[in-house]
Amino acid sequence: MDKKISLSTILVRIAQPFLLLGGLLTYTLGLGIVHFLGDPIDWADAILGSTLILFILLAKNFLSAFFTAPEPLPSPSLAREIKGEAPDFVELKEVQHNLLLEIGLVALAAGAGVTYALLVNKAINLPEALALGLAVLLAFLAAVPPFRLERRGYGELIEVLLVCNLFPAIAFLFHEPSINTLLGMLTFPLLFVFLAMQIALSLEYFAYGVKHETGTMVVLMGWQHAMTWHNLSILLAFLLLGAFVVLRLSWILVWPIFLALPLGIFQIVQMQHIANGGRPQWWLLRLNAISTFTLMAYLTALTLWLH
């Protein structure tokens, strides 16, 4: 008999803690670029901004769960995979339906309150307002009918844009009047690694997605094309870094990021093993995919803060 999961545990898993931590990590990366350029950081505005991006993600996740219920929500668990058990889901039918909506709306309201505080502090310029508006719009389009882009194969892409591009830009624009090319050079390679991670995490649920028409990117592309894009995305990320060094990016900033390359190569080897018909080790693939993105983002942010 399966152990009954508490309501608090279900809500935490709906919130997607890793996605929240990933958003905070890339937001810190954006602040690191400000620090690297030698400009002072307003920590009050920076902390308010980090709180705001968390509310945006929470609103997206809980509104998505509200419109997905009562269908189960795919929710990978390393512990269950190590034991050789079946893919894990969050059973949304065990949660009061209106509670999901209420949490999502509270997150939106809290985000509006934080935005008002930032306006009072005069921390939001026009580029910042555009970046914040785009982040909220993408979260809304991903989760809320009639759009529900996450059901049309664009959910992963929206999360990639939010975490890897918009959140660092939001952190940066709180302190700068316009976008710096350094921001793009450091975040676009990260975008492709995050995309590869999303494919790796979704692949195990391919059969479920086809049966229930969940509309994930892997289902839309087909598993063969998704595997190819996974491998190309990792290679492209590090090739972009090399190309940016040739252009103008300082090698001092780039070489520590290449320490994540062995994990990326191992991730490609794992994916190719599955493509060739080998037995998948899903928990190892998931652990490696998360580690590759986390290490790359951490090394990028750390290097900026140390220089």
N, C-alpha and C positions, 0 to 999 in steps of 0.2 A: 504494500500500500504506500502510495506517495505521501510524503509528509506535507501537511497543509501549510501553505505559505501565508505569512501574516500580511495584513493590508499595507502596513508600512513598507515591507519589503517589496511588494508589488508596485507601490507608488515610486519607490526609489528606482526600480528597474525601468519603469515608464519614463522617468526623468532622464535616463541614460547618463549616468555619472561620467563615463569616459568621454562622451561628447562634450559635456560641460567642462571637464578638465582640459580637453583639447582646445576648446575655445579660449580658456584662460591662458593656456600656454602660448598660443599664437598672439593673443592680445599683449602678453608680456614681450613677445618678439617685436611687436610694433613700438612699444615703449622703449625697447632696447635700441631701435634705430634712432629714436629721438636722443637717447643718451649718447650713442656713438657719434652723432653729428655735433655733440657738444652743447645742446640746448637744455635748459632746466626743465624738470618735470614737476608739474603741479599735481601732487599726490592726491589731493582731495578730488580733483576732477578725474584723475586716473582711476581711483577706487570706485567712484560713482559710475564711470564708464564700464568698468569690469562687471559691476553689478547689473548694469543695463543689458549687456550682452547675455548674461545668464538668464535674465527674465525673458529675453527674446527666444532663447532656446527652450526654456521651460514652457512658454506659451505654445510654441510650435509642437513640442512633444505631447503635451496633454490634450491640445485640441485635436491633434492627429489621432490619439488614442480614443478620444470621444467619438470621432466619426468612423473609427475602425470597429469599435465594439458593436456586437459581442464577439466578433472574430478574435482569435488569439493573436497576440503580437509576438513576432519572432524576437527572441531575446537570448543571444548566445551566452552560455555559462561555461567557463573553462573547467570548473569542478566536475560538472556532469560529463563533459567530453572525456576527461581523463579516466573516468570510470567506465567509459565505453557505452554510455547511455545515449538515447536518442536526442536529436536537437531540442533545445529548450524553447519554451514559449511562455509568455505572460498571459494567463487566462483572464481577459478583461471582463468576462461574465461574472467574475467573483468580486468585481468592484461596482459600487453603486454608480450607475451611468452618469447621473448629474454631477457627481463629485469630480469627475474628470473635466467636465465643462467649467465647473466653479474654479478649480485650480488654474485652468488655462486663462480664464478671465481675470482672476486675481493677479496672475503673473503679468498680464497686459496692463492692468491698472497700476501695478507697482512700477512697471517700466515707464508708464506715462508720468508717474510721480518723480522718478529719477530724472527723466528728461526735463521736467519743469525745473528741478533743482539745478540742472546744468545750464538751462537758459537763464536762470537768475544769476548764476555765476559768470554769465557771458562766455561760456566755454564752447558754444556751438556756433561755428561759422558756416558759410554756405556749403563748402565741400563736405564738412562734417554732417550737416543736415541731410545732404543728398545721400551720403553713405549710410547713415542711420535709417533714412526713409527706405532705401533699397533693401536693407537687411530685414526690416519689418515687413515690407512687401513680399519678399521672397519667402519668409516664414509663413505669411498668410496664404500665399498661393500654393505652397506645398501642402498645407494641412486642411484648408477649409474648402468645402464645396461651393460652387460647382467646379472649381479649378482642380483641387486635389492633385497637383502635379506629381506628388510622390506615388500616386497610383497610375501614372502614365509613363513611368520610367525616369523621372527627373528628380526624385527625392534625394538620391545620393549626390547628384550634381549640385543641388541647392545647398546641401550641407557642406560640400567641398568649397563652394564660393563663400559661404558664411564664415567657416572656420579658417580657411587658408588665405582669403583675400580681404573680405570686408572687415573682419574683427581686427586684424593688424592695422588696416587703414584707419579704422575708427580710433584706435589708440593713438596712432600717429597724428591724425588731424585734430585731436584735442590740443595739440601743442604746435602744429605747423599750419600755415595758411594754404598749402597745396601739397599734392603728392610728389614724393621724391622717387627718382628712378631706382634707388637702392631698395625701396619697398617692393617693387615688382620683381627685381632680380632675386630677392631672397624668398619671396612667397610663391612665385610661380613654380619653381621646382618642387616645393612642398605640396603644392596643389596636386601634382601628379602622383606623389607618394600616397597622399590621402585617398586619392581616387582608387589606386591599387588596393589599399587597405579595405575600402568599401566593397570592392569586388570580391576580395578574399573572404570577408565576413558574410557576404550575401550568397556565395556560391553553394554552401551547404543546404540552403533553403530553396534551391532552384526547383526541385520537384514540387515542393509545397506551393511555391509561387505560381508555377504553371497550372496546378490543379485549382487553386483558389483565385487565380487571375489578380495577384497582388500588384502587378505592374512594376516590379523592381527593374533596375537597369539591367541586371543579369538576365532576367526573363525577357526583356525587350530585345536585348542584343543576341540572346542565345548563348549557351555555356561555352561553345568553342570560340566565338568572337570575344566573349568576355575574358576568357583566359589569355587570348592574344593581346588584348588591350591592357590587361594586368601587367604582363611582362614588358610590353612596350612603354607603359607609363613609368615603371621604375627606371628603365634604361634612359628614357627621355629626361627624367628629373636630373640625373647626374650628368647627362650630356649638356643640358641647359646650364648647369653650374660651370662646367668647363668652358662653354661658349661665352658665358658672362665674364669669366676671368680673362679670356682673350680680348673682350671688348674693353671693360674698364673696372670690373669688380676686383677688389683687393684680394690677393691670395691669402692674406692673413685671416680674412673672414671666411674663406671658403674651405681651406684644407681641413679644419676640424669636422666640417659637415660630412666629408668623405669617409669619416670613420664609421658612418652608418651604411656604407656601401656593401660590406660583407653580409650584413643582415638582408639587404635588398637582394643580393645575388642568391642567398639561400632561399629567400621567398620565391624567387623565380624558379629555382630548382624544385621546390616543393610543388608549385603549380604545374610545372612541366611533368612531374612524376604522376600527378592526377590525370593530366591530359593524355598521357601514354597508357592509361588504364591501371595504374598502380592504386593500391588501397590508400584512401585519404586518411591522413592523421589531422583531423579538423582542428583539434585543440592546439596542436603545434603550429599549424598554419595561422590560426587566429592569433596566437601569442606572438609569433614572428612578425605578422603584419602590423599589429599594434606597436610592437617594440621598434620596428623600423621607422614608423612615423614619429613616435614619441622621441626616439633618440635624435632623429634628424631635426625636429623642431627644437628640442632642448639644446642641442649643440649650437644651432643657429642663434638662439636667444642668448645663451651663455657667452658665446664669443662676442656678441655685440656689447653685452654688459661689462665684459672684462677689458674692452678696448675703449 
